[in-house]
């Protein structure tokens, strides 16, 4: 569905995948594995575009519910893959994925014996302040070392990955069990709170289009 003009969300891929529609298409995150066909059908049937129109895939971080289809989509579309340099080696498979904290660690270790995500070598290793597909990369570590937000200063839209979540009523931070450094994540939220944006688009949950920046500032203050 088109959630705001020029930005679509592909539903039911177990994570929010956003497609920015311009002369070429940009995909932000890819959901869990086995959803490549659903994303491509959306491009073809809803957008009336061809897979080759997808120029860039940007990953907000390396977790599998965001990178699950990136390898297959890159092969099928020829799109360039961009990820922050802090997470690039996890995406390429050069570094193993750290396990979740607490009781979830053991189940994920067992699951990892049978199920491994397809790896892909990123074409673009982003740094803080870089521009890709007319979006500014803002390094917001904590959830993962290379977590990023993507800011469109003209449309005043901010894609925040998993560093923030909006459930329709309140804003919360990243999941403690799946975050590597909560203190660093809080500092990243403080950075986000200094930005001027109207629309907040999260990796999970709902869009926030009314008073987004102010609500994030209030949440950031509650963490201090």
N, C-alpha and C positions, 0 to 999 in steps of 0.2 A: 504494500500500500504506500501511496505517497503521503508522507507524514507532514512535510512542509514543502513548499514549491521547490522542485528540483532535487529533493532528497527522498529516496524510497527506502523502506525497510522490508527485507525478505523475512517473512514469518515462518515459524515452526522449523527452525534449524538449530534450536537449543542454544541460543545466544543471538544478540541483535546484530544482523548484518545490514549495513547501510550502503546504498548505491547512490552516488552523486552523478546526476545526469547533466552532462554538458556536451560539447562536441565529441569528446571521448568520455568513457565511463570510468569511475573510480569506485572500487569496492573497499569498504572498511570492515575488516574481520570476515571470517568465513564459516563460523559455526562448527559443530561437531562433525566428524567424518560421516560420509555417505549422504551428504546433502549437496554435492556438486551439481547434480542434475536439476535439483529444485532451484538453485540459484540461476543456472543457465536457462531454465524454462521461464523464469521471471524476466530475464533479459530479453528473451525472444518473444514471449507471449504477451507480457504486460507492457514492456518498454518498446516493443517492436524494433529491437536492435539486434545485431549479430554478436556472437561471442567475441569476435575479433575487435569489437568496439570497446571491450574492456581493456584499458591501457595500463591501469595500475591497481595493485592490491596492496593496501596498507594494513599492517597488523599492529594493533595497539599493545599487544604483549604476546608471549609465547604459549600461553595455556591452550590446551587442545580444543576447548570449546570456542576458541577464536582462530585457531590455525588448522583445524581438522581437514579442510578441503583445499588448502592453499596449493599443495603440490599438484593435485589433479587439475585444479582450475588454471594454474600456470601452463600446464601442458596443453590444455584444451583451447586456451585463448591467446597464449603468447604474452600475457600481461607481465609487467615487471613487478617484483615483490619488494616492498620496502618495510623495514623494521628497524627499531633503534639498535644501535651497535651493542648495547648492553644485553639484549636478548637474541642477537643474531646467531650466536653459536648454539643456543637451544633450538632454534628453528632449523638450523642446518644439520643438527644431530652431532655436532662436535662436542657438546656438553650434554650429559644426561639431565633429564628433568628432575628437579628436587621433589621429594615427596611432601604431601600435606602434613601439617602439624597434628599432633595428638593421635586419637584413635583411628583417624582416617588413613594414617600412614601405611599400616599393614595391608588393608584392602587394596590400596592403590599399588602397593608393591606386587601383590599377587596378580592384580589386573595387568600390570605392566609386563608380566611374563608371557601373556597371551595376546596382548594388544599393544602395538606400537604405532604411533602416528608416522605417516610418510613425511620424510624430511625434504627440505628444499633449501638450496643455497640462495640467500637474499641477493637481489640485484643492487639494492640500495641500502646502505647501512647509515641510518639517520643519526644526526646529532641534534642537540638542543638548538632551536632557532633555524634549522633547515626548513626549506620550503619544498613540498612535494604535492603535485596536482593542485596547486594554488592553496594549499593548506600549510599552516605553520606548525612544525613539530615542537611540542613543549614537553620536555623530559620531566616525568612525574614518577620517580621511582618509589618503591615501597611495596606495592603489590608484587611486582617483579623488579629486577634490576633495571630493565629497559622499558618499563611501562611508559606510555606516552599519551598525551592528549593531542588532538588535532583541532586547530583553531582556524575558522574562516572569518577573518576580520571584516570583510565586506558584508557578509550575511549575518555576522555576529552569532554564529553557530559554533558550539564547542562539543566535540566528541571526546568522551572521557574514559572510554574503555571500562575497566572495573574499579577504578580508583574511587568512583562514586556510584551510587544506585538510587533511583527514585521509584517509589512504589505507588505513586499517585497521591500520597499524603505527606510523606516525609523523605528527606534525604538521609542516606546512611553511607558509611565508608566501605572500603573493601572488606571481604570476609577475612577474619583473623586466621582461620585455619589454612587458607590458601594464600596468605600474604607473607612475604619473606621478612619484612621489616616494618612493623606498624608505626614506629616512631617516625621513620622516614616517610611513610604514607601520609601521616598527619602533616608533616612539613609540606608535602606536595599539595595537599588540600589547601593549605594556607596560600600557596602560590596560585592555585586556580582561583581562589577568592579575590585576587587582585585584578583579574581580567574583566573586560567589559564585553559581555555577551548577553544575548536575549534568549537563546535556545540551548538547552542542555540535552544531549543525546548520550545515553549510557549503554554499556555493553550488555546489561540485563535490566529488566524493568521497563518503565514507561518514559516517554519524552516529557520534558518540562519546558513549557513555552510561555509561561507567565511569571515574571519576576524571578527568573532563574538565577541571575547573578546575585541578587540580594539574598535569596534563600541559601545559596551556597556560602555566602559570607556569614550568615547567621549560624549555619552548621559549623563552619570553620572556627568561629569564636567559641562554640560550645566545646570544642576539643582542647582549647588552651587552658 
